[in-house]
Amino acid sequence: MTWSPVLSGVGRKRLTLLFVYRPLSEIDGILADARRMGVRTIWRQPNIANNDRDAVAWRAGVEAVGLAYLDTPDIVEVAQELGRSS
């Protein structure tokens, strides 16, 4: 599977945060698209199944192109918390 951004309703607006759950092999395309879209921060969902072996490489790649990197808090936990508070 290859990276394909979903930009429903975004139009020509700039994105500041991009959430990703993709393998490390797709990082180059993701970062190129992120920079083109004006993204400032990559929020990556860790791969729990493989003990997140790619975390260091993801952080290094993201920061090497001048973007901020997050992998905590877990997006699922944030979504659940938002659901409970609404």
N, C-alpha and C positions, 0 to 999 in steps of 0.2 A: 504494500500500500504506500502511496506517496502523499506528501503533504499537500493539502489544498485548503486555503483559508476559507472560512465561512463568514461572510460579512453581511448577513441579513440586516437590512435597514441602515447600514452604515453610510452608504453613498460616498461622498467625497470627504467626509469627516476624517480627522486624524485619530488614530487609536493611541492611547497611552499605555495600555496594559494588554498583554496577549497571554492567554492561558493555553498551555500546551500539555498534551499527554501523548507524546510521540517518541519513537526510538531515537537513539543518538545518531543513527545513520542518516537521519533526515535533518540534522541540525543546520547544515549549510543553507538549504533552501528556506528553512523556517527563519533563520536570522536575516537572510537577504530580503525576504518578504516583510519581516518585522521592521527593518530599517526603512524600506520603501513606504510603508504605511505610517511611519512616524512613531512607532512604538518606543516607549522609554523603558518599560519593564517587562520581563518575561517571568510569568508565574507558572512554574512547572509542577505538575502532579508527579510525585515520586513513584517509581515502579516498585511496589512492595514485593511483588512476586520474585524479583531477582535481587532482593536486599538493596535495591537502588545502587547497583555497582557503577552506574553512569553519572552519578550526581556530581562528582568532581569535574569530570570532562564537560558536562553541561554548564556548570558555573564558569569554568575557564573560558569556554567558547563564547558564552553570552557576554561576559565581562570584557573579553578581548575586542569586541566590536563596540564597546562603550555603552552597553545597556546594563540596567540593574537586573539582578537575578533573585527570585524568591522560590523556595520550595516548601516553606512553612508560613502560615498554617496550612494544613491540608484543605483543599477546596471543598471536599465533601463535608468536612466538619463545619466549615463556614456556611455552606448552603443549608445544612441541617439546623445550625443555630439561627440563621435568618428565618427559616421556616417556623421555628418555635417562637420567635419574637413577633411574628406578624399575626 
